[in-house]
Structure formats: structure tokens, C-alpha cells
Amino acid sequence: MNNIYITSTHLNLNIMFTHTKAFSSFSVNDIAKAKEFYGQTLGLGVSEEMMGLLNLHIEGNNNKILIYPKPNHTPATYTILNFPVADVEKAVDELTAKGISFEHYDMGQLKTDEKGIARFPGITQAWFKDPAGNILSLINS
């Protein structure tokens, strides 16, 4: 039997997304808490969009990051946003002072210290959750 392989160039799929501008979105169960957390606690620019959506404004990121309310929200079990910072330990200390708790992991090669910071060759990272339980991280820039 002969196998037929079709590549994206044969289907013109490479043209379909050539000029698109993708963006991210994620859900929360309380949009007011999300606005306060992302705007006040994390200090990000937050604007309200139509239909109760929030738009995060992150310097250097020209694409939208939308937050939408979802009554039956289930928190993401993976990291939805990574925030590059110059000094992860300093950022952890600052956010801890604001009441944010960092996640602690001990799973194979993923081990965090008492502050919740994991150190890999060339990578320092720490994870925390937003009020809706979604996972965010700080990572060295």
C-alpha cells in the first residue's frame, strides 16, 4: 500500500496563519478579584473590555491577554503566564510580602526550596496562583 503525505504547503495552511495575530486568554471565577490581583497586587495594566472581559497590558507584549469570567471555572493545572524578572528571589520576597504564597514541588528533578524557588542550570523559577487558582510563574530573564 502506498502512503500519501500531504504537507502544509500543499494545503496552503502556511498562508492561513501568516498574517494572523494570535492572543492568549484564560478564565477566572471572579472578574473583580482578578482585576484587583493583576492590577493592584501584580501592578499590571488592566483594562475592561466589552462583555466583562479584562485585558492585561504587559510591557513589550503587543498581543492581548484576555481574562474572561466563567461560572464553572476550573483552574488550569499548568502554567498560564510566565513573568521574566531580573531577580527571581527578590521578586518572590516582594510578592510574599504582599500575601502571595508560592507553590512547593518535590517531583523528580523539580524541587523547590523553602521559598518555593526551583533552580535548574541557567533557569530559576517560582510558581504561584491567582485568586482563581490558575498557575503563574516568575522566571529569570
A tleap script that builds the chain and sets N, CA, C and O, in Angstrom:
source leaprc.protein.ff14SB
mol = sequence {
  NMET ASN ASN ILE TYR ILE THR SER THR HIE
  LEU ASN LEU ASN ILE MET PHE THR HIE THR
  LYS ALA PHE SER SER PHE SER VAL ASN ASP
  ILE ALA LYS ALA LYS GLU PHE TYR GLY GLN
  THR LEU GLY LEU GLY VAL SER GLU GLU MET
  MET GLY LEU LEU ASN LEU HIE ILE GLU GLY
  ASN ASN ASN LYS ILE LEU ILE TYR PRO LYS
  PRO ASN HIE THR PRO ALA THR TYR THR ILE
  LEU ASN PHE PRO VAL ALA ASP VAL GLU LYS
  ALA VAL ASP GLU LEU THR ALA LYS GLY ILE
  SER PHE GLU HIE TYR ASP MET GLY GLN LEU
  LYS THR ASP GLU LYS GLY ILE ALA ARG PHE
  PRO GLY ILE THR GLN ALA TRP PHE LYS ASP
  PRO ALA GLY ASN ILE LEU SER LEU ILE ASN
  CSER
}
set mol.1.N position { 0.840 -1.177 0.000 }
set mol.1.CA position { 0.000 0.000 0.000 }
set mol.1.C position { 0.885 1.240 0.000 }
set mol.1.O position { 1.869 1.297 0.737 }
set mol.2.N position { 0.552 2.211 -0.801 }
set mol.2.CA position { 1.315 3.449 -0.877 }
set mol.2.C position { 0.807 4.447 0.158 }
set mol.2.O position { -0.400 4.618 0.333 }
set mol.3.N position { 1.737 5.098 0.835 }
set mol.3.CA position { 1.377 6.159 1.780 }
set mol.3.C position { 1.442 7.499 1.068 }
set mol.3.O position { 2.364 7.759 0.295 }
set mol.4.N position { 0.478 8.329 1.327 }
set mol.4.CA position { 0.466 9.669 0.745 }
set mol.4.C position { 0.670 10.663 1.873 }
set mol.4.O position { -0.069 10.652 2.857 }
set mol.5.N position { 1.660 11.512 1.734 }
set mol.5.CA position { 1.946 12.533 2.736 }
set mol.5.C position { 1.606 13.901 2.157 }
set mol.5.O position { 2.024 14.247 1.052 }
set mol.6.N position { 0.858 14.651 2.908 }
set mol.6.CA position { 0.489 15.991 2.458 }
set mol.6.C position { 1.111 16.976 3.425 }
set mol.6.O position { 0.889 16.882 4.632 }
set mol.7.N position { 1.877 17.907 2.922 }
set mol.7.CA position { 2.500 18.911 3.783 }
set mol.7.C position { 1.630 20.153 3.824 }
set mol.7.O position { 0.717 20.312 3.013 }
set mol.8.N position { 1.916 21.027 4.768 }
set mol.8.CA position { 1.113 22.248 4.919 }
set mol.8.C position { 1.192 23.132 3.686 }
set mol.8.O position { 0.238 23.853 3.392 }
set mol.9.N position { 2.301 23.098 2.957 }
set mol.9.CA position { 2.391 23.939 1.763 }
set mol.9.C position { 1.439 23.459 0.680 }
set mol.9.O position { 0.959 24.256 -0.125 }
set mol.10.N position { 1.162 22.147 0.656 }
set mol.10.CA position { 0.205 21.634 -0.324 }
set mol.10.C position { -1.210 22.097 0.001 }
set mol.10.O position { -2.031 22.285 -0.898 }
set mol.11.N position { -1.492 22.281 1.285 }
set mol.11.CA position { -2.833 22.695 1.687 }
set mol.11.C position { -2.942 24.203 1.884 }
set mol.11.O position { -4.015 24.712 2.206 }
set mol.12.N position { -1.848 24.909 1.695 }
set mol.12.CA position { -1.789 26.358 1.895 }
set mol.12.C position { -2.075 26.768 3.338 }
set mol.12.O position { -2.530 27.887 3.574 }
set mol.13.N position { -1.821 25.897 4.301 }
set mol.13.CA position { -2.020 26.245 5.704 }
set mol.13.C position { -1.026 27.294 6.162 }
set mol.13.O position { -1.324 28.081 7.060 }
set mol.14.N position { 0.148 27.312 5.556 }
set mol.14.CA position { 1.134 28.303 5.952 }
set mol.14.C position { 0.658 29.712 5.613 }
set mol.14.O position { 1.088 30.667 6.261 }
set mol.15.N position { -0.194 29.868 4.643 }
set mol.15.CA position { -0.735 31.179 4.270 }
set mol.15.C position { -1.835 31.592 5.237 }
set mol.15.O position { -1.984 32.778 5.532 }
set mol.16.N position { -2.604 30.634 5.730 }
set mol.16.CA position { -3.732 30.932 6.598 }
set mol.16.C position { -3.314 31.699 7.848 }
set mol.16.O position { -4.026 32.608 8.275 }
set mol.17.N position { -2.181 31.352 8.441 }
set mol.17.CA position { -1.760 31.967 9.685 }
set mol.17.C position { -0.610 32.954 9.528 }
set mol.17.O position { -0.099 33.472 10.521 }
set mol.18.N position { -0.207 33.214 8.315 }
set mol.18.CA position { 0.924 34.093 8.083 }
set mol.18.C position { 0.691 35.489 8.649 }
set mol.18.O position { 1.611 36.073 9.224 }
set mol.19.N position { -0.482 36.026 8.507 }
set mol.19.CA position { -0.741 37.409 8.907 }
set mol.19.C position { -1.676 37.516 10.108 }
set mol.19.O position { -2.214 38.589 10.377 }
set mol.20.N position { -1.868 36.444 10.811 }
set mol.20.CA position { -2.745 36.488 11.972 }
set mol.20.C position { -1.963 36.951 13.196 }
set mol.20.O position { -0.739 36.828 13.242 }
set mol.21.N position { -2.660 37.471 14.162 }
set mol.21.CA position { -2.034 37.924 15.401 }
set mol.21.C position { -2.715 37.174 16.541 }
set mol.21.O position { -3.755 37.603 17.041 }
set mol.22.N position { -2.133 36.066 16.943 }
set mol.22.CA position { -2.713 35.233 17.985 }
set mol.22.C position { -2.658 35.953 19.331 }
set mol.22.O position { -1.823 36.832 19.542 }
set mol.23.N position { -3.552 35.572 20.230 }
set mol.23.CA position { -3.538 36.123 21.571 }
set mol.23.C position { -3.954 35.043 22.553 }
set mol.23.O position { -4.527 34.022 22.171 }
set mol.24.N position { -3.658 35.280 23.817 }
set mol.24.CA position { -3.967 34.311 24.867 }
set mol.24.C position { -5.206 34.737 25.631 }
set mol.24.O position { -5.564 35.915 25.665 }
set mol.25.N position { -5.854 33.755 26.244 }
set mol.25.CA position { -6.972 34.051 27.135 }
set mol.25.C position { -7.075 32.926 28.151 }
set mol.25.O position { -6.663 31.793 27.901 }
set mol.26.N position { -7.634 33.268 29.301 }
set mol.26.CA position { -7.871 32.263 30.326 }
set mol.26.C position { -9.039 32.711 31.188 }
set mol.26.O position { -9.394 33.889 31.219 }
set mol.27.N position { -9.628 31.749 31.888 }
set mol.27.CA position { -10.825 32.050 32.671 }
set mol.27.C position { -10.511 32.216 34.152 }
set mol.27.O position { -9.496 31.739 34.658 }
set mol.28.N position { -11.421 32.910 34.823 }
set mol.28.CA position { -11.408 33.074 36.278 }
set mol.28.C position { -12.851 32.965 36.754 }
set mol.28.O position { -13.784 33.106 35.964 }
set mol.29.N position { -13.028 32.716 38.040 }
set mol.29.CA position { -14.380 32.617 38.572 }
set mol.29.C position { -14.894 33.936 39.140 }
set mol.29.O position { -16.088 34.063 39.411 }
set mol.30.N position { -14.011 34.922 39.325 }
set mol.30.CA position { -14.418 36.216 39.878 }
set mol.30.C position { -13.606 37.306 39.195 }
set mol.30.O position { -12.430 37.494 39.506 }
set mol.31.N position { -14.225 38.021 38.271 }
set mol.31.CA position { -13.518 39.015 37.466 }
set mol.31.C position { -13.055 40.199 38.308 }
set mol.31.O position { -12.011 40.784 38.015 }
set mol.32.N position { -13.804 40.568 39.346 }
set mol.32.CA position { -13.408 41.684 40.216 }
set mol.32.C position { -12.138 41.330 40.994 }
set mol.32.O position { -11.236 42.159 41.119 }
set mol.33.N position { -12.064 40.105 41.517 }
set mol.33.CA position { -10.861 39.662 42.227 }
set mol.33.C position { -9.671 39.608 41.267 }
set mol.33.O position { -8.554 39.974 41.633 }
set mol.34.N position { -9.916 39.153 40.046 }
set mol.34.CA position { -8.847 39.083 39.049 }
set mol.34.C position { -8.329 40.479 38.728 }
set mol.34.O position { -7.121 40.686 38.619 }
set mol.35.N position { -9.241 41.436 38.578 }
set mol.35.CA position { -8.830 42.809 38.262 }
set mol.35.C position { -7.966 43.378 39.381 }
set mol.35.O position { -6.948 44.018 39.116 }
set mol.36.N position { -8.363 43.150 40.620 }
set mol.36.CA position { -7.587 43.644 41.759 }
set mol.36.C position { -6.225 42.946 41.841 }
set mol.36.O position { -5.203 43.597 42.057 }
set mol.37.N position { -6.216 41.627 41.670 }
set mol.37.CA position { -4.968 40.863 41.767 }
set mol.37.C position { -3.979 41.265 40.682 }
set mol.37.O position { -2.835 41.604 40.983 }
set mol.38.N position { -4.405 41.231 39.430 }
set mol.38.CA position { -3.489 41.532 38.337 }
set mol.38.C position { -3.121 43.014 38.290 }
set mol.38.O position { -1.990 43.366 37.955 }
set mol.39.N position { -4.072 43.877 38.625 }
set mol.39.CA position { -3.815 45.311 38.585 }
set mol.39.C position { -3.110 45.849 39.810 }
set mol.39.O position { -2.096 46.539 39.696 }
set mol.40.N position { -3.644 45.536 40.989 }
set mol.40.CA position { -3.086 46.099 42.225 }
set mol.40.C position { -1.928 45.264 42.775 }
set mol.40.O position { -0.851 45.799 43.038 }
set mol.41.N position { -2.138 43.983 42.948 }
set mol.41.CA position { -1.110 43.139 43.565 }
set mol.41.C position { 0.104 42.966 42.661 }
set mol.41.O position { 1.240 43.134 43.104 }
set mol.42.N position { -0.137 42.627 41.385 }
set mol.42.CA position { 0.980 42.415 40.467 }
set mol.42.C position { 1.419 43.696 39.764 }
set mol.42.O position { 2.513 43.745 39.202 }
set mol.43.N position { 0.586 44.728 39.785 }
set mol.43.CA position { 0.959 46.008 39.194 }
set mol.43.C position { 0.910 46.054 37.677 }
set mol.43.O position { 1.587 46.876 37.060 }
set mol.44.N position { 0.117 45.183 37.071 }
set mol.44.CA position { -0.016 45.185 35.612 }
set mol.44.C position { -1.099 46.157 35.184 }
set mol.44.O position { -2.005 46.467 35.957 }
set mol.45.N position { -1.005 46.634 33.960 }
set mol.45.CA position { -2.085 47.431 33.406 }
set mol.45.C position { -3.260 46.525 33.090 }
set mol.45.O position { -3.096 45.482 32.458 }
set mol.46.N position { -4.432 46.917 33.525 }
set mol.46.CA position { -5.642 46.127 33.286 }
set mol.46.C position { -6.715 47.072 32.769 }
set mol.46.O position { -6.971 48.116 33.369 }
set mol.47.N position { -7.339 46.708 31.663 }
set mol.47.CA position { -8.464 47.498 31.165 }
set mol.47.C position { -9.670 46.589 30.999 }
set mol.47.O position { -9.544 45.392 30.740 }
set mol.48.N position { -10.821 47.181 31.152 }
set mol.48.CA position { -12.053 46.421 30.981 }
set mol.48.C position { -12.465 46.469 29.523 }
set mol.48.O position { -12.460 47.527 28.893 }
set mol.49.N position { -12.816 45.325 29.007 }
set mol.49.CA position { -13.274 45.195 27.636 }
set mol.49.C position { -14.783 44.974 27.659 }
set mol.49.O position { -15.392 44.925 28.728 }
set mol.50.N position { -15.371 44.845 26.505 }
set mol.50.CA position { -16.812 44.587 26.440 }
set mol.50.C position { -17.132 43.215 27.016 }
set mol.50.O position { -16.261 42.347 27.069 }
set mol.51.N position { -18.326 43.020 27.431 }
set mol.51.CA position { -18.864 41.757 27.939 }
set mol.51.C position { -18.134 41.253 29.189 }
set mol.51.O position { -18.058 40.044 29.406 }
set mol.52.N position { -17.600 42.152 30.009 }
set mol.52.CA position { -16.976 41.760 31.258 }
set mol.52.C position { -15.594 41.152 31.141 }
set mol.52.O position { -15.123 40.510 32.079 }
set mol.53.N position { -14.944 41.339 30.026 }
set mol.53.CA position { -13.588 40.820 29.838 }
set mol.53.C position { -12.566 41.803 30.384 }
set mol.53.O position { -12.812 43.008 30.421 }
set mol.54.N position { -11.427 41.288 30.806 }
set mol.54.CA position { -10.295 42.117 31.186 }
set mol.54.C position { -9.181 41.902 30.175 }
set mol.54.O position { -9.010 40.801 29.653 }
set mol.55.N position { -8.432 42.950 29.905 }
set mol.55.CA position { -7.279 42.870 29.020 }
set mol.55.C position { -6.055 43.246 29.842 }
set mol.55.O position { -5.994 44.337 30.409 }
set mol.56.N position { -5.074 42.340 29.907 }
set mol.56.CA position { -3.823 42.639 30.603 }
set mol.56.C position { -2.888 43.356 29.647 }
set mol.56.O position { -2.747 42.973 28.486 }
set mol.57.N position { -2.259 44.392 30.147 }
set mol.57.CA position { -1.281 45.150 29.363 }
set mol.57.C position { 0.089 44.896 29.972 }
set mol.57.O position { 0.388 45.352 31.075 }
set mol.58.N position { 0.908 44.168 29.241 }
set mol.58.CA position { 2.235 43.816 29.715 }
set mol.58.C position { 3.252 44.449 28.775 }
set mol.58.O position { 3.222 44.240 27.562 }
set mol.59.N position { 4.149 45.225 29.364 }
set mol.59.CA position { 5.151 45.936 28.583 }
set mol.59.C position { 5.920 44.981 27.679 }
set mol.59.O position { 6.350 43.913 28.114 }
set mol.60.N position { 6.088 45.368 26.432 }
set mol.60.CA position { 6.817 44.543 25.483 }
set mol.60.C position { 5.975 43.472 24.819 }
set mol.60.O position { 6.452 42.797 23.906 }
set mol.61.N position { 4.737 43.299 25.252 }
set mol.61.CA position { 3.851 42.304 24.658 }
set mol.61.C position { 2.753 43.041 23.906 }
set mol.61.O position { 1.890 43.668 24.519 }
set mol.62.N position { 2.783 42.968 22.599 }
set mol.62.CA position { 1.791 43.669 21.792 }
set mol.62.C position { 0.514 42.874 21.583 }
set mol.62.O position { -0.460 43.402 21.047 }
set mol.63.N position { 0.504 41.620 21.994 }
set mol.63.CA position { -0.683 40.794 21.837 }
set mol.63.C position { -1.535 40.861 23.092 }
set mol.63.O position { -1.024 41.040 24.198 }
set mol.64.N position { -2.834 40.714 22.908 }
set mol.64.CA position { -3.752 40.754 24.041 }
set mol.64.C position { -3.620 39.514 24.897 }
set mol.64.O position { -3.311 38.426 24.412 }
set mol.65.N position { -3.860 39.705 26.176 }
set mol.65.CA position { -4.066 38.597 27.100 }
set mol.65.C position { -5.407 38.898 27.751 }
set mol.65.O position { -5.522 39.806 28.574 }
set mol.66.N position { -6.408 38.135 27.376 }
set mol.66.CA position { -7.768 38.363 27.871 }
set mol.66.C position { -8.078 37.449 29.050 }
set mol.66.O position { -7.696 36.279 29.071 }
set mol.67.N position { -8.771 38.007 30.016 }
set mol.67.CA position { -9.275 37.234 31.145 }
set mol.67.C position { -10.789 37.306 31.056 }
set mol.67.O position { -11.367 38.388 30.954 }
set mol.68.N position { -11.422 36.150 31.096 }
set mol.68.CA position { -12.871 36.136 30.966 }
set mol.68.C position { -13.503 35.407 32.148 }
set mol.68.O position { -12.930 34.455 32.678 }
set mol.69.N position { -14.691 35.861 32.556 }
set mol.69.CA position { -15.381 35.188 33.664 }
set mol.69.C position { -16.024 33.893 33.181 }
set mol.69.O position { -16.560 33.818 32.075 }
set mol.70.N position { -15.957 32.880 34.035 }
set mol.70.CA position { -16.578 31.606 33.709 }
set mol.70.C position { -17.152 31.039 35.005 }
set mol.70.O position { -16.395 30.690 35.911 }
set mol.71.N position { -18.455 30.946 35.105 }
set mol.71.CA position { -19.079 30.499 36.354 }
set mol.71.C position { -18.621 29.115 36.818 }
set mol.71.O position { -18.483 28.885 38.019 }
set mol.72.N position { -18.388 28.203 35.894 }
set mol.72.CA position { -17.947 26.860 36.269 }
set mol.72.C position { -16.444 26.695 36.028 }
set mol.72.O position { -15.979 25.633 35.615 }
set mol.73.N position { -15.703 27.761 36.294 }
set mol.73.CA position { -14.256 27.795 36.090 }
set mol.73.C position { -13.556 26.654 36.826 }
set mol.73.O position { -13.863 26.357 37.981 }
set mol.74.N position { -12.623 26.033 36.143 }
set mol.74.CA position { -11.724 25.058 36.735 }
set mol.74.C position { -10.311 25.609 36.540 }
set mol.74.O position { -9.923 25.896 35.407 }
set mol.75.N position { -9.538 25.764 37.606 }
set mol.75.CA position { -8.188 26.322 37.459 }
set mol.75.C position { -7.322 25.489 36.520 }
set mol.75.O position { -7.434 24.264 36.466 }
set mol.76.N position { -6.464 26.177 35.787 }
set mol.76.CA position { -5.517 25.488 34.916 }
set mol.76.C position { -4.544 24.690 35.771 }
set mol.76.O position { -4.142 25.141 36.844 }
set mol.77.N position { -4.169 23.525 35.308 }
set mol.77.CA position { -3.228 22.674 36.037 }
set mol.77.C position { -1.815 22.823 35.480 }
set mol.77.O position { -0.941 22.007 35.770 }
set mol.78.N position { -1.599 23.841 34.699 }
set mol.78.CA position { -0.312 24.132 34.072 }
set mol.78.C position { -0.068 25.635 34.177 }
set mol.78.O position { -0.980 26.383 34.531 }
set mol.79.N position { 1.121 26.074 33.882 }
set mol.79.CA position { 1.471 27.492 33.967 }
set mol.79.C position { 0.841 28.243 32.813 }
set mol.79.O position { 1.106 27.937 31.650 }
set mol.80.N position { -0.005 29.242 33.130 }
set mol.80.CA position { -0.682 30.007 32.071 }
set mol.80.C position { 0.077 31.270 31.681 }
set mol.80.O position { -0.042 31.742 30.550 }
set mol.81.N position { 0.859 31.822 32.614 }
set mol.81.CA position { 1.657 33.012 32.327 }
set mol.81.C position { 2.997 32.897 33.027 }
set mol.81.O position { 3.065 32.493 34.188 }
set mol.82.N position { 4.064 33.253 32.323 }
set mol.82.CA position { 5.405 33.318 32.888 }
set mol.82.C position { 5.853 34.772 32.867 }
set mol.82.O position { 5.766 35.437 31.834 }
set mol.83.N position { 6.328 35.261 33.993 }
set mol.83.CA position { 6.799 36.638 34.094 }
set mol.83.C position { 8.315 36.650 34.237 }
set mol.83.O position { 8.832 36.317 35.304 }
set mol.84.N position { 9.044 37.031 33.176 }
set mol.84.CA position { 10.501 37.133 33.294 }
set mol.84.C position { 10.864 38.307 34.211 }
set mol.84.O position { 10.352 39.415 34.050 }
set mol.85.N position { 11.753 38.048 35.169 }
set mol.85.CA position { 12.220 39.076 36.098 }
set mol.85.C position { 13.733 38.974 36.216 }
set mol.85.O position { 14.314 37.916 35.974 }
set mol.86.N position { 14.366 40.078 36.590 }
set mol.86.CA position { 15.824 40.101 36.713 }
set mol.86.C position { 16.301 39.276 37.901 }
set mol.86.O position { 17.358 38.650 37.832 }
set mol.87.N position { 15.534 39.267 38.989 }
set mol.87.CA position { 15.943 38.573 40.212 }
set mol.87.C position { 14.731 37.840 40.791 }
set mol.87.O position { 13.881 38.450 41.440 }
set mol.88.N position { 14.660 36.544 40.556 }
set mol.88.CA position { 13.513 35.749 40.995 }
set mol.88.C position { 13.380 35.788 42.514 }
set mol.88.O position { 12.276 35.958 43.032 }
set mol.89.N position { 14.485 35.633 43.231 }
set mol.89.CA position { 14.414 35.606 44.696 }
set mol.89.C position { 13.869 36.924 45.245 }
set mol.89.O position { 13.041 36.913 46.156 }
set mol.90.N position { 14.311 38.036 44.717 }
set mol.90.CA position { 13.818 39.350 45.152 }
set mol.90.C position { 12.326 39.489 44.833 }
set mol.90.O position { 11.559 39.982 45.660 }
set mol.91.N position { 11.916 39.057 43.643 }
set mol.91.CA position { 10.500 39.143 43.254 }
set mol.91.C position { 9.642 38.249 44.148 }
set mol.91.O position { 8.532 38.631 44.519 }
set mol.92.N position { 10.147 37.057 44.497 }
set mol.92.CA position { 9.426 36.168 45.410 }
set mol.92.C position { 9.243 36.864 46.758 }
set mol.92.O position { 8.152 36.843 47.327 }
set mol.93.N position { 10.302 37.475 47.263 }
set mol.93.CA position { 10.221 38.176 48.550 }
set mol.93.C position { 9.196 39.303 48.506 }
set mol.93.O position { 8.418 39.473 49.444 }
set mol.94.N position { 9.191 40.075 47.417 }
set mol.94.CA position { 8.248 41.190 47.290 }
set mol.94.C position { 6.805 40.699 47.217 }
set mol.94.O position { 5.922 41.278 47.851 }
set mol.95.N position { 6.559 39.644 46.455 }
set mol.95.CA position { 5.196 39.129 46.338 }
set mol.95.C position { 4.755 38.417 47.616 }
set mol.95.O position { 3.580 38.471 47.981 }
set mol.96.N position { 5.684 37.756 48.291 }
set mol.96.CA position { 5.359 37.126 49.573 }
set mol.96.C position { 4.935 38.196 50.580 }
set mol.96.O position { 4.006 37.980 51.358 }
set mol.97.N position { 5.606 39.343 50.568 }
set mol.97.CA position { 5.248 40.451 51.456 }
set mol.97.C position { 3.847 40.984 51.143 }
set mol.97.O position { 3.198 41.568 52.011 }
set mol.98.N position { 3.381 40.785 49.912 }
set mol.98.CA position { 2.031 41.203 49.521 }
set mol.98.C position { 0.993 40.118 49.792 }
set mol.98.O position { -0.177 40.278 49.446 }
set mol.99.N position { 1.415 39.018 50.407 }
set mol.99.CA position { 0.478 37.961 50.771 }
set mol.99.C position { 0.371 36.803 49.800 }
set mol.99.O position { -0.482 35.933 49.972 }
set mol.100.N position { 1.211 36.775 48.794 }
set mol.100.CA position { 1.164 35.679 47.821 }
set mol.100.C position { 1.989 34.511 48.343 }
set mol.100.O position { 3.117 34.685 48.804 }
set mol.101.N position { 1.411 33.326 48.262 }
set mol.101.CA position { 2.100 32.098 48.653 }
set mol.101.C position { 2.643 31.412 47.408 }
set mol.101.O position { 1.977 31.365 46.373 }
set mol.102.N position { 3.829 30.894 47.513 }
set mol.102.CA position { 4.441 30.199 46.387 }
set mol.102.C position { 4.271 28.697 46.539 }
set mol.102.O position { 4.246 28.163 47.648 }
set mol.103.N position { 4.156 28.038 45.409 }
set mol.103.CA position { 3.965 26.594 45.366 }
set mol.103.C position { 5.275 25.891 45.729 }
set mol.103.O position { 6.363 26.411 45.486 }
set mol.104.N position { 5.148 24.715 46.306 }
set mol.104.CA position { 6.306 23.896 46.649 }
set mol.104.C position { 6.165 22.562 45.939 }
set mol.104.O position { 5.130 21.900 46.011 }
set mol.105.N position { 7.233 22.186 45.251 }
set mol.105.CA position { 7.225 20.949 44.487 }
set mol.105.C position { 8.403 20.071 44.880 }
set mol.105.O position { 9.487 20.567 45.186 }
set mol.106.N position { 8.182 18.781 44.869 }
set mol.106.CA position { 9.233 17.786 45.051 }
set mol.106.C position { 8.845 16.589 44.188 }
set mol.106.O position { 8.353 15.569 44.671 }
set mol.107.N position { 9.091 16.760 42.883 }
set mol.107.CA position { 8.681 15.761 41.896 }
set mol.107.C position { 9.847 15.499 40.944 }
set mol.107.O position { 10.039 16.240 39.979 }
set mol.108.N position { 10.616 14.463 41.207 }
set mol.108.CA position { 11.744 14.153 40.337 }
set mol.108.C position { 12.760 15.272 40.340 }
set mol.108.O position { 13.282 15.639 41.393 }
set mol.109.N position { 13.047 15.818 39.165 }
set mol.109.CA position { 14.023 16.906 39.058 }
set mol.109.C position { 13.449 18.254 39.496 }
set mol.109.O position { 14.198 19.202 39.729 }
set mol.110.N position { 12.140 18.339 39.607 }
set mol.110.CA position { 11.507 19.597 40.028 }
set mol.110.C position { 11.403 19.624 41.546 }
set mol.110.O position { 10.536 18.986 42.144 }
set mol.111.N position { 12.316 20.384 42.151 }
set mol.111.CA position { 12.329 20.546 43.603 }
set mol.111.C position { 12.470 22.035 43.895 }
set mol.111.O position { 13.323 22.718 43.329 }
set mol.112.N position { 11.621 22.518 44.783 }
set mol.112.CA position { 11.710 23.927 45.171 }
set mol.112.C position { 12.295 24.029 46.582 }
set mol.112.O position { 12.220 23.090 47.375 }
set mol.113.N position { 12.877 25.190 46.871 }
set mol.113.CA position { 13.428 25.415 48.203 }
set mol.113.C position { 12.336 25.929 49.134 }
set mol.113.O position { 11.159 25.920 48.772 }
set mol.114.N position { 12.715 26.375 50.329 }
set mol.114.CA position { 11.741 26.818 51.326 }
set mol.114.C position { 10.920 28.029 50.873 }
set mol.114.O position { 9.825 28.259 51.385 }
set mol.115.N position { 11.444 28.805 49.915 }
set mol.115.CA position { 10.704 29.953 49.391 }
set mol.115.C position { 9.808 29.574 48.207 }
set mol.115.O position { 8.967 30.365 47.782 }
set mol.116.N position { 9.994 28.361 47.680 }
set mol.116.CA position { 9.236 27.937 46.510 }
set mol.116.C position { 9.979 28.186 45.210 }
set mol.116.O position { 9.361 28.273 44.149 }
set mol.117.N position { 11.295 28.300 45.280 }
set mol.117.CA position { 12.114 28.594 44.100 }
set mol.117.C position { 12.816 27.318 43.639 }
set mol.117.O position { 13.431 26.608 44.435 }
set mol.118.N position { 12.713 27.044 42.340 }
set mol.118.CA position { 13.420 25.914 41.730 }
set mol.118.C position { 14.612 26.465 40.957 }
set mol.118.O position { 14.525 27.508 40.309 }
set mol.119.N position { 15.710 25.753 41.037 }
set mol.119.CA position { 16.917 26.178 40.333 }
set mol.119.C position { 17.395 25.040 39.443 }
set mol.119.O position { 17.668 23.935 39.911 }
set mol.120.N position { 17.489 25.332 38.168 }
set mol.120.CA position { 17.991 24.406 37.161 }
set mol.120.C position { 19.189 25.085 36.511 }
set mol.120.O position { 19.356 26.293 36.679 }
set mol.121.N position { 20.024 24.367 35.782 }
set mol.121.CA position { 21.135 25.033 35.095 }
set mol.121.C position { 20.618 26.149 34.171 }
set mol.121.O position { 19.955 25.876 33.171 }
set mol.122.N position { 20.924 27.385 34.512 }
set mol.122.CA position { 20.534 28.537 33.703 }
set mol.122.C position { 19.114 29.035 33.911 }
set mol.122.O position { 18.728 30.045 33.322 }
set mol.123.N position { 18.322 28.348 34.741 }
set mol.123.CA position { 16.920 28.737 34.947 }
set mol.123.C position { 16.610 28.773 36.437 }
set mol.123.O position { 16.909 27.835 37.176 }
set mol.124.N position { 16.008 29.871 36.855 }
set mol.124.CA position { 15.478 29.985 38.201 }
set mol.124.C position { 14.002 30.313 38.037 }
set mol.124.O position { 13.655 31.219 37.280 }
set mol.125.N position { 13.125 29.591 38.737 }
set mol.125.CA position { 11.689 29.752 38.518 }
set mol.125.C position { 10.926 29.488 39.809 }
set mol.125.O position { 11.328 28.663 40.629 }
set mol.126.N position { 9.819 30.204 39.974 }
set mol.126.CA position { 8.937 30.023 41.128 }
set mol.126.C position { 7.497 30.166 40.655 }
set mol.126.O position { 7.204 30.993 39.792 }
set mol.127.N position { 6.597 29.362 41.217 }
set mol.127.CA position { 5.206 29.329 40.780 }
set mol.127.C position { 4.275 29.785 41.899 }
set mol.127.O position { 4.503 29.501 43.075 }
set mol.128.N position { 3.228 30.495 41.507 }
set mol.128.CA position { 2.199 30.943 42.439 }
set mol.128.C position { 0.864 30.933 41.720 }
set mol.128.O position { 0.814 30.753 40.503 }
set mol.129.N position { -0.214 31.126 42.459 }
set mol.129.CA position { -1.548 31.062 41.861 }
set mol.129.C position { -2.269 32.400 41.977 }
set mol.129.O position { -2.057 33.168 42.915 }
set mol.130.N position { -3.129 32.653 40.988 }
set mol.130.CA position { -4.007 33.819 41.070 }
set mol.130.C position { -5.205 33.450 41.953 }
set mol.130.O position { -5.324 32.292 42.354 }
set mol.131.N position { -6.094 34.399 42.266 }
set mol.131.CA position { -7.230 34.078 43.142 }
set mol.131.C position { -8.145 32.975 42.609 }
set mol.131.O position { -8.866 32.347 43.384 }
set mol.132.N position { -8.124 32.733 41.299 }
set mol.132.CA position { -8.952 31.680 40.704 }
set mol.132.C position { -8.241 30.332 40.686 }
set mol.132.O position { -8.812 29.339 40.235 }
set mol.133.N position { -6.993 30.284 41.173 }
set mol.133.CA position { -6.255 29.033 41.223 }
set mol.133.C position { -5.414 28.727 39.998 }
set mol.133.O position { -4.804 27.661 39.924 }
set mol.134.N position { -5.366 29.648 39.023 }
set mol.134.CA position { -4.534 29.460 37.842 }
set mol.134.C position { -3.064 29.623 38.229 }
set mol.134.O position { -2.733 30.443 39.085 }
set mol.135.N position { -2.192 28.849 37.605 }
set mol.135.CA position { -0.766 28.856 37.941 }
set mol.135.C position { -0.015 29.871 37.085 }
set mol.135.O position { -0.154 29.905 35.862 }
set mol.136.N position { 0.786 30.700 37.761 }
set mol.136.CA position { 1.632 31.710 37.149 }
set mol.136.C position { 3.060 31.438 37.595 }
set mol.136.O position { 3.269 30.716 38.570 }
set mol.137.N position { 4.049 32.000 36.905 }
set mol.137.CA position { 5.413 31.810 37.383 }
set mol.137.C position { 6.260 33.051 37.191 }
set mol.137.O position { 5.992 33.905 36.345 }
set mol.138.N position { 7.283 33.112 38.006 }
set mol.138.CA position { 8.379 34.067 37.839 }
set mol.138.C position { 9.536 33.251 37.281 }
set mol.138.O position { 9.794 32.140 37.743 }
set mol.139.N position { 10.223 33.788 36.307 }
set mol.139.CA position { 11.369 33.083 35.715 }
set mol.139.C position { 12.452 34.105 35.423 }
set mol.139.O position { 12.159 35.243 35.055 }
set mol.140.N position { 13.703 33.697 35.586 }
set mol.140.CA position { 14.784 34.645 35.345 }
set mol.140.C position { 14.801 35.078 33.881 }
set mol.140.O position { 14.580 34.282 32.969 }
set mol.141.N position { 15.072 36.366 33.695 }
set mol.141.CA position { 15.078 36.908 32.325 }
set mol.141.C position { 16.462 36.850 31.717 }
set mol.141.O position { 16.652 37.262 30.573 }
savepdb mol mol.pdb
quit
